[in-house]
Amino acid sequence: MTTTIRPPKLDRVLNGILMGPVFIGTGIVIALAATAPDASARVFLVMLGAVFVATGIWLTSRLPRVAVHLADDELRYDGFLVSWTLPRAGITAVLDDAWVEWRDTAGRERRRQIGLLTRAWEDDGTKFAPYWRWRREALLQVREWATGPDA
């Protein structure tokens, strides 16, 4: 059985409105700066703008898939930029700052951060606190899964 942890809908919508379009808009503005008559480094500005636009498109396309998947034998993180998988048996700790520590097959200690759940410790008691509380609850769910009876 797989459990999927996703941000609340409002969080996903706000990120969708802000992240991708902001990167795309910034890229377009940077690339347009290369058209100024006295612009130096035109090629650099166009390339930098293209990188921003490509990153915005990448973020926008990945946003619907951002989640933490807890399967019987592995943790899969589909993030904004990258995805990764860890074996459940190798996980040694899930820290409060959303870092997961595990041992690889060679016995080396490794760390990865669940970017979706960063700032999970922050609950400042303000009207914005509910936007952070879901992260804490999700982080505790990951920790319970990693150290639960089936681990």
Sequence and secondary structure as in RCSB ss.txt:
>XXXX:A:sequence
MTTTIRPPKLDRVLNGILMGPVFIGTGIVIALAATAPDASARVFLVMLGAVFVATGIWLTSRLPRVAVHLADDEL
RYDGFLVSWTLPRAGITAVLDDAWVEWRDTAGRERRRQIGLLTRAWEDDGTKFAPYWRWRREALLQVREWATGPD
A
>XXXX:A:secstr
  EEE   HHHHHHHHHHHHHHHHHHHHHHHHHTTSTT S HHHHHHHHHHHHHHHHHHHHHGGG EEEE SSEE
EEE SS EEEEEGGGEEEE TTSEEEEE TTS EEEEE GGGTTTT   SSTTHHHHHHHHHHHHHHHHHHHSTT
 
